[in-house]
């Protein structure tokens, strides 16, 4: 039995699969096995896997497309190791991804997951690196209250490719929630953080490809993620009420964070000329905000979108950015969100 099982759910990613699979073969940590779950691809994906001629790579072929989450959950049934990673077939790892994250989880028995910094690679333009803000040092072990608070206050960016988890995490929840195609990973990470510590590496060990056909790309264009974020908050609120919150006011802060994210994103969509999507986000913010202050902010943003042009919205953002640079404020920008009325 291998120490780590790596799952690669795939659908029509023959163009990206070689880089993905070769990044696994290049790992400095070598005690692993790979299961590629091909979701009824119509391109050369299966041939790409078979051409490796590597017995450590097992190919499981679905006779019909069962969807990304169902495919991933079926792959999780193949796991017989303590640790498991899910690598998207259009993403790839740096050679020391497994070595560093396995070491972190071994050093933190209470941690259900380890996450690294992420290099987001776009079709055009420079790459962008994101990481969980944990303070100084390359690594950190965050206790549940701190880990959950950081995730609640961070715009969701972690995908399964960026995480090494204990298999027990996915067993506890029967895999990913299949009714949340665009937010199921965010729910899983918040669940993991609220149940145990989280190990963090601030080095960019995972590379996430961002393109129009990706799952996140589709959600971004159609604002499909917003309704799911509301459902995530409701699920976690119920779980935290039943089992105890990871820290006082966690559910309220999560609702406030959602409202602020909707307002911020509505401005960006307005700048791009997507007034329909922008107005939807302000409506959701107003309906779900946990305080009068944030309901008022959503209402004012809605009025701003209705009465201004995208060019004015862009100038307004540039002015705000200039003021932020001139008068920087230390710490979290969003710490005031959980304040009561």
Secondary structure, DSSP 8 states (H G I E B T S, - for coil): --SEEEEEEESS-HHHHHHHHHHHHT-S---EEEEEEE-S-SSSHHHHHHHT--TTEEEEE-SS---HHHHHHHHHTT--SSEEEE--TT-EE-TTHHHHHHHHHHH-TT-SEEEEEEEEEESSS--EEE-----SSSEEEE-HHHHHHHHHHS-----GGGEEEEHHHHHHTTSS-TT-TTTHHHHHHHHHHHHS-EEEEEEEEEEEEE-TTSHHHHHHHHTTHHHHHHHHHHHHHHHHHHH--SSTTHHHHHHHHHHHHHHHHHHHHHHTT-HHHHHHHHHHHHHH-SSHHHHHHHHHHHHHHHHS-HHHHHHHHHHHHHHHHHT---S-TTGGGG---
